[in-house]
Amino acid sequence: MRILYIAEIVGKAGVFTLKKALPEIKKQKNPDFIIASADGATGGNGLGRNHAAYLHKLGARALTTGDYCFYKKDLAENLDKIPYVLRPYNLNPDAPGIGWKIFRIDEKKIALIVLLGQNNFTRIHAASPFSRINSLLEKLKKETPSIFIDFHAQSSAEKQTLYAMVKGHCSALIGSHCRVQTADEQIQNNTAYITDAGRTGSSLSVGGCDIASRIKEYLTGIPDWTKEASEKPELQGVLVDLADDGKALAIERIRWPLDELAAKNQQL
């Protein structure tokens, strides 16, 4: 089983990049299942209901969110009706939506879990992912050996610590949220890992947002995440190959610049 995980889609540039790059990636890499991190797809912060439907139509079988999961009211009010969008599992159980789901891929199954870290999130609070994950893993193992975790966290130490705890008990733990791709992809105890898969959108930006606006925020102290960037769009993420028993066989970082794709198509 080959899983394509598309790193956090940021704003209009991210949605556009996915639309343009995904058909070629599917042709060359032939994934069996596509997961997209969509926590910043709408305006750089949050996911709107229309964007969720559009990304699903483009080919993302599952959409994951994080600390922005309830930022867009039209999605939050309808999360219980959209089974392919997952919010973090370790939020209050009375919150709308689901934090894990088992998807079918032909005759196989894969379980997807979303977890939220606890460090440096001030507008949303989650229970400890460390205390809640073991019981869920045991439950899901009865259904499928293929278990994929999206850990949306700000601290690299928190991500690495959770990986140390769950490796050997799941197929992959992929870090998200920081929007900067790390180069530490690895497999230990048959579990694939990367601290952060990166972002899909402008690569000439600060986390997909306009550079000048981010500098201004640090100079003035006034938050401003509303200005998206669009220069040098690029799809980032990882490919993870799993054996039938759920063990990770390979993990490959993906960086797919749209300008290179356009140049290649012009040559053809």
N, C-alpha and C positions, 0 to 999 in steps of 0.2 A: 504494500500500500504506500502510495506517495502522497504526502500532504504538502500543499503550498500554503504557507502562512504569509499573508500580505501585511507588512508593517503599517503602523497607524496612518490612516488616510487623513490628510490635513487640508481642509477647505476645498474650494473649487478646483484648485490645481491638483489636489490629490484624487478627486473623483475623475477629473479629466484624464489624469495619468493612468488610472486603473482601466478606464474605458479603452484607451489607445494601446496600452501595453499588454493587457491580459490575453487577448487572442493569440499574439505571437508567443507569449510565454507558455500558454497551453499547448500550442503546436510543437514547441521545442522541448518542453519539459514533461508534458503529458501527466499532470497531476490527477490523482483519483478523487481528491477532496480539497476544496479551497476554503480557507478561513481568512477573514479580513478583520483587522482591528479598526474599528470605525468610531472611536471615541472623540475624534476631532473632525469628522467629515463635514459637519454643518457649521460653517463660519469659524472653523478652527477649534471650537469647543462644544462638544455634544454631537448628538446624532438626531436629525429630524426624521419623522415618519416617512416622508417622501424619499429622502435620501436612502433610508434603510431599504425601501422597496426597490429603488433603482439599483443599488449595489447588489442586492440579491438577484435581480434580473440580469445583471452583467455577468454573474457566475459565482459570486461568493455564497456558498451553501450556508455558512454560519458567519454571523457578525458579532464581534465581542466589543464590550465597552469597559469603562473604568470609573474614575472619579467624576467624570462628566455625564454619567449614565442618565441622570434625571434633569439635566440642564434644559432640554427641549421638552416643553410641556406636551406637545402633540405625541411624542414618543412615550413619555412617562405614563400618560393616561391610557396608552394602548399596548403596553408591554405584554400584558397577559394574553393578547390576541396575536402576537407576532412571535411564533415559536423559534424562528431562526436568529433572533437577537437575544444575546445573553448579557445580563448584568452580573456584577461580582456575587459569588455564592455567599461570601461571609458578611454580607449586609444583613440588616434586620430581616428576619424571616417574614415579617408582615409587609415588606416592601414589594412593589409590583414586579412581575417578571420572574425569570428563572436564572439560576447560577450555574447549572450544568444540564447537559442534554446528551442523549445517545442518538447518533445519526447512523443511518444505514447506507452502506456503499455496496451495491449489488447484494452479495450474500454475506458481507462482512459488516461489522459494527465498529464505530469509534465513539468514545465518550469525550466530550469537551467540557472542561471546567474553567471558569474565570474566577480568579482571586484578586483581591485588592490589598495592597500593602498598607501598613499603618504609619509609616514615617512620613512626616511633612505634608499630610493632607489635612487641611484646616476646615474645609467646607463639607466634608463627608467623613463619617466615622464607621469603621468596620471592626468586627470581631477579629481576634488573632487568626490569621490563616494557618498558623502552626498548630493550633489546638483543634481545628475543625477538619483538617484535610485527611488525616489518617482514617477516620471512620468512613468518610465518603469514598476513599480509594478502595477500602475493603468491600464496600457495597457495590461499586461499579465493576470490580474484578469478577463478580459473579455473572456479569452480563457480557463483558468483553475484556480481552487482555490489552487492547489498544486504548490508552488513556492519555489525552493531550491537555496540558495545562497552560493557560495564558495568565501569567502573573503580572498584573498591572501595578507596578510599584516604582517609587522614586529612588529608593536607596539600593545601590548595587550590592551592598553587604546583605541587605534583607533578601534580595533575590538569590544570591549565592548561598546563603544559609538555608533557605527553603530547598534549594536544589540538593544540598548535602543531606537534607533530611529525607527527601522523597525519591532520590535516585535509586533505581532498582525496583521501585514500586509503581512507576508510571512510564509511559513511552517517551514523553518529552515535556520539558518545562521551558517555555519561551517567555522572556521578559519583554514588557512593553511599557509605555508611558514617557520615557525620556526623549524619544524621537531622535536619538543619535545611535546609529548602528555600531555595536561593539564587535571586536574581532576575536572573541573568545569562544566561538562555537566548539563544542566538544561532545563526546559521548563517554559517560562513566556508568558502570554497572548497568549497561544497556539502556540508559536514559539520555536522550539528546538535550542539549542546553545551549542557550545564548543569553547573556545578560540583557541585551536589548536588540530587538530586530530592526530598529530604525524607524523610518517614516516614508510615506508615499506622498509626494508633492514636490514643492520647490526644494532643491538641494542647495540653492544659494540663498539661504535664509537662516533664521534662528528658530529651529523647531517648526519650520513651515510658515513662520510669520515674518512680516516685513522687518528688515534689519534696523532701519532708522527708528521705527516705533519701539523696538525692544531697547535700543540704546537710550531713547528718551525716557522710557520707564525707569531704567536704572539711574538716570540722572535726576529725575523728579520724584520718584517713589510713587507715581500714579499708575496703577495697573492699566494695561491696554493690550488685550489679546484680539482686538477686532480687525486688525489690518493683516490680511493674508499676503503671502508672497507667491509669485508665479514663475520666477526665473529658473531655468534649468530643471524642469520637472523630471522626477526619477521615481521608479517603483523600487522599493526595498523590501526585504523579507528573508525568509528561509524556506528551503525545501528539506523535508524530513522523510526518509525512507524507513518503513517499518516492516518487520517480518510478520508472518501470520500469527506468531505468538506474542506480538506487541513489542518485541525488542527493537530498539532503534539500530538501524544498520548504517545510516549515513545522515549527516546534516551539512547543508551547503548554504552559504550566504548568497543572497540575490541582490544585485544592484543593476537596474535596467533603465538607463537614461533614455528619455524619449528622443533626444537629438540624434543619438546613435541609431536608434530604430528607424527614424525618418531618413537618415542618410543611407541606411542599408536598403530601404524600400525604394529610394530614388535610383540607386544603382541597379536594382532589379528591373 
